[in-house]
Amino acid sequence: MSIHSATLPLRTVDLRQVCYQGALERCCLVVGRLRPDIVKVAEQPPAVTYIDDDGRKRRHVFDFSFTTTDGKRLLAAVKPSALIAVSGIDRIVELVAEQISPSVADFVVLITEKKLSQVDLFNAQAVNLATRALRPEDDAAMAKVVRGMNGQASIGELVERSTLGGYGYDAVVRSVFAGQFRLVEYCKLDFDTLLTRAPKA
């Protein structure tokens, strides 16, 4: 599913850009926060221990931990495909997957730019553009829309309710990224996409 800080957005995201580690991690962060089947995203979770092919005990810190709506926990290593061979991350993931306790994680995965869909890239770009500048007044206006929301509404409807005009779309996207809105189904963040108010933590 990516720069470990939402305060450092990329302007655009495409397959050439996500060949860089930071951009790929940023994409994964965005996708993790937007997918309705993922309820928790943790960056750089605690290190796990494994035995390497030489019998030595090693430690590895994965890039993300994802928790799904059915309680499954996934550890994800994020690496551009061009760096997999030189880093040896594919073997590390295999070894950890074979040895890890179910009490720590249910699945261990390796994510490269080739695993990202066009929807993932579109949404990452939408979030990056929406978060490139702080607009606290717009966010406050959208927060009022969030508080008054019942049921489902499209992004276009929420933009209209916000009365923010051309700034409304970005305000909705920021609210989705911040976890105030949830996508009903994972799809592109376009004006017809349905959102619902996120449950209280």
QUIMOHU-V394643 format. One record per residue. RES is the residue in one letter. PHI is phi in whole degrees, 0 to 359 (NA if undefined). PSI is psi in radians with two decimals (none if undefined). NEAR is the number of other C-alpha atoms within 12 Angstrom. Layout:
RES | PHI | PSI | NEAR
RES | PHI | PSI | NEAR
This chain:
M | NA | none | 41
S | NA | none | 46
I | NA | 2.01 | 25
H | 272 | 0.34 | 24
S | 219 | 2.32 | 19
A | 289 | -0.14 | 29
T | 273 | -0.01 | 17
L | 236 | 1.15 | 20
P | 286 | 2.65 | 31
L | 272 | 2.64 | 33
R | 285 | -0.69 | 19
T | 219 | 2.83 | 25
V | 225 | 2.18 | 35
D | 216 | 3.14 | 28
L | 295 | -0.46 | 25
R | 287 | -0.71 | 17
Q | 290 | -0.68 | 22
V | 284 | 0.08 | 36
C | 285 | -0.19 | 28
Y | 267 | 2.47 | 25
Q | 305 | -0.87 | 27
G | 297 | -0.73 | 27
A | 293 | -0.66 | 37
L | 293 | -0.73 | 41
E | 297 | -0.69 | 40
R | 299 | -0.76 | 44
C | 300 | -0.75 | 51
C | 295 | -0.68 | 45
L | 298 | -0.80 | 41
V | 299 | -0.86 | 45
V | 298 | -0.74 | 43
G | 299 | -0.70 | 38
R | 286 | -0.47 | 42
L | 270 | -0.48 | 42
R | 293 | 2.24 | 35
P | 289 | -0.26 | 32
D | 270 | 0.07 | 23
I | 244 | 2.15 | 29
V | 255 | -0.25 | 28
K | 211 | 2.36 | 28
V | 235 | 2.18 | 34
A | 238 | 2.24 | 25
E | 270 | 2.42 | 31
Q | 47 | 1.16 | 23
P | 294 | 2.99 | 23
P | 306 | 2.56 | 17
A | 298 | 2.57 | 21
V | 250 | 2.67 | 28
T | 253 | 2.44 | 23
Y | 212 | 2.88 | 25
I | 257 | 2.20 | 22
D | 278 | -3.08 | 21
D | 292 | -0.27 | 14
D | 263 | 0.12 | 9
G | 82 | 0.21 | 9
R | 265 | 2.50 | 11
K | 282 | 2.25 | 16
R | 233 | 2.82 | 18
R | 237 | 2.49 | 18
H | 219 | 2.38 | 26
V | 257 | 2.05 | 24
F | 282 | 2.79 | 31
D | 285 | -0.63 | 37
F | 216 | 2.68 | 40
S | 237 | 2.24 | 38
F | 244 | 2.36 | 39
T | 246 | 2.22 | 28
T | 268 | 2.98 | 22
T | 296 | -0.43 | 15
D | 266 | 0.24 | 14
G | 87 | 0.05 | 16
K | 285 | 2.51 | 21
R | 245 | 2.24 | 29
L | 242 | 2.31 | 38
L | 261 | 2.28 | 39
A | 237 | 2.21 | 40
A | 263 | 2.33 | 42
V | 245 | 2.17 | 44
K | 205 | 2.29 | 38
P | 302 | 2.49 | 33
S | 301 | -0.54 | 27
A | 292 | -0.29 | 20
L | 254 | 0.01 | 18
I | 295 | -0.86 | 22
A | 297 | -0.82 | 13
V | 290 | -0.52 | 12
S | 275 | -0.43 | 16
G | 72 | 0.28 | 19
I | 294 | -0.52 | 30
D | 297 | -0.69 | 26
R | 289 | -0.67 | 23
I | 300 | -0.78 | 32
V | 298 | -0.73 | 35
E | 299 | -0.80 | 23
L | 294 | -0.75 | 27
V | 296 | -0.73 | 37
A | 299 | -0.63 | 27
E | 288 | -0.54 | 20
Q | 252 | -0.30 | 23
I | 291 | 2.52 | 26
S | 284 | 2.46 | 16
P | 300 | -0.32 | 16
S | 286 | -0.27 | 13
V | 262 | -0.82 | 23
A | 202 | 2.63 | 29
D | 268 | -0.51 | 24
F | 219 | 2.64 | 28
V | 232 | 2.20 | 34
V | 228 | 2.73 | 31
L | 245 | 2.19 | 34
I | 247 | 2.20 | 36
T | 242 | 3.06 | 32
E | 298 | -0.41 | 36
K | 288 | -0.28 | 22
K | 274 | -0.17 | 24
L | 275 | 2.37 | 32
S | 270 | 2.99 | 24
Q | 296 | -0.57 | 20
V | 295 | -0.76 | 25
D | 302 | -0.81 | 35
L | 293 | -0.72 | 36
F | 300 | -0.84 | 26
N | 293 | -0.66 | 40
A | 298 | -0.72 | 47
Q | 295 | -0.72 | 34
A | 299 | -0.76 | 34
V | 293 | -0.76 | 43
N | 298 | -0.72 | 35
L | 291 | -0.66 | 27
A | 289 | -0.45 | 35
T | 256 | 0.19 | 34
R | 288 | -0.30 | 22
A | 216 | 2.56 | 21
L | 280 | 2.33 | 20
R | 224 | 1.26 | 20
P | 300 | -0.59 | 16
E | 293 | -0.70 | 15
D | 295 | -0.71 | 29
D | 295 | -0.63 | 32
A | 293 | -0.68 | 21
A | 295 | -0.70 | 26
M | 289 | -0.55 | 38
A | 298 | -0.61 | 29
K | 294 | -0.67 | 21
V | 296 | -0.72 | 30
V | 300 | -0.82 | 34
R | 296 | -0.53 | 21
G | 266 | 0.13 | 17
M | 272 | 2.38 | 23
N | 230 | 2.38 | 15
G | 74 | -2.52 | 18
Q | 248 | 2.67 | 23
A | 207 | 2.63 | 27
S | 280 | 2.81 | 29
I | 302 | -0.71 | 36
G | 300 | -0.72 | 28
E | 296 | -0.70 | 26
L | 291 | -0.62 | 41
V | 299 | -0.77 | 33
E | 296 | -0.74 | 22
R | 296 | -0.53 | 24
S | 287 | -0.38 | 30
T | 57 | 0.46 | 21
L | 268 | -0.02 | 24
G | 61 | -2.30 | 19
G | 295 | -0.28 | 15
Y | 269 | -0.10 | 28
G | 293 | -0.69 | 31
Y | 300 | -0.84 | 35
D | 299 | -0.64 | 37
A | 294 | -0.68 | 44
V | 296 | -0.80 | 52
V | 299 | -0.74 | 43
R | 298 | -0.66 | 41
S | 293 | -0.64 | 40
V | 295 | -0.82 | 42
F | 297 | -0.58 | 35
A | 280 | -0.13 | 27
G | 89 | 0.24 | 30
Q | 277 | -0.62 | 30
F | 250 | 2.71 | 39
R | 233 | 2.49 | 38
L | 289 | 2.39 | 39
V | 292 | -0.75 | 25
E | 225 | 2.55 | 20
Y | 287 | 2.07 | 25
C | 199 | -3.10 | 25
K | 298 | 2.54 | 29
L | 279 | 1.22 | 40
D | 254 | 3.13 | 25
F | 291 | -0.35 | 21
D | 269 | -0.12 | 20
T | 292 | 2.31 | 28
L | 273 | 2.38 | 27
L | 236 | 2.79 | 38
T | 224 | 2.78 | 30
R | 291 | 2.34 | 33
A | 291 | 2.47 | 27
P | 296 | 2.64 | 17
K | 291 | 2.43 | 11
A | 291 | none | 8
